Amino acid sequence: MRWNILKVLRESGDYVSGQVLSKELGISRVSIWKHIRNLKEDGYVIEASARGYHLVSSPDLLLPGEFHSWEQKIHHFWEASSTMNVAKELAKRGTEEETIVIAESQTHGRGRLGRDWLSPMGGIYITLILRPKISPIYAPRINLMASVAVAKAIRKFFGLKAELKWPNDVLIEGKKVCGILAEMEAETDVVNFVNVGIGINVNNPIFPYAKMATSLKEELGKEVSRKEFLNSVLKEINEQQVLLTKGDLLEEWKSLSATLNKDVRIVAPGEEIIGRAIDIDASGALILRSQDGSLRSAIAGDCIHLS
Ligand code: BTN
């Protein structure tokens, strides 16, 4: 209901009386007043006068009311251990597809290969729960899909040249701005759920030792609106999801790739492959040509650009 009130105030752009709100939304004026108080506590500046309520400004928080078509599917936390943990619980309990868990900060953010993902306020930390009707072997395509969506949103929204590093990092000028972590539960040929975690450095501080990392604030020299940017990321995800089962997704990934045609070293548990990255296959594996001319494929691991 809180978000319905916000919507009416936003659309009006002027004062709306308690009476009109109460009539339009079918709740008492006391309830309206209570919801307004909650909105104010969240950081919305709402003036109240004899003419009614007027929305003066909204905070740059990732609250459900800021994401119109997704509003009902968002679980928002001021602080979570990791949105991956919350999403796993929800997915196991059968929550509907495209539920999104959003945290303003995380105390135990998780990265790929067991690493930590530092998650102070100012960044974007979300996990999207998907139930794609694809074979588990094609599940890595979901990571490709998410990285394509973020890179395209950065390009369109900020005009920055975002590129992709295999398997699914988003880079600006060679520095990492976004990481993606997917967790799947599947049976032999059915995916129950894939949870796609997306961490984007936006206005959050970049820790001095993270030399190869950057943030949107760092690149643009100013703070940016996280909620507007996340809206554009979600829009891209909607568009890219349609391509999940089509070859076009791979073409999109290739056109944004900073890895293809480079000499790379892939470091995977118990294995290291060095070669020229020449392609990715339908399951998202990287195809490399080794120095002896043989073809190798890497399905997971860290990728270091050598040239
Ligand atoms: C990587 O190592 O590059 C992947 C980082 C993924 C971080 C995101 S932030 C939202 C979600 N919750 C987590 O704990 N991790 C992912």
Residues whose N, C-alpha, C, O or C-beta is under 5 A from the ligand:
A	BS01	BTN	S82 T83 M84 H108 G109 R110 G111 R112 W117 I124 Y125 I126 G179 I180 L181 G197 I198 G199
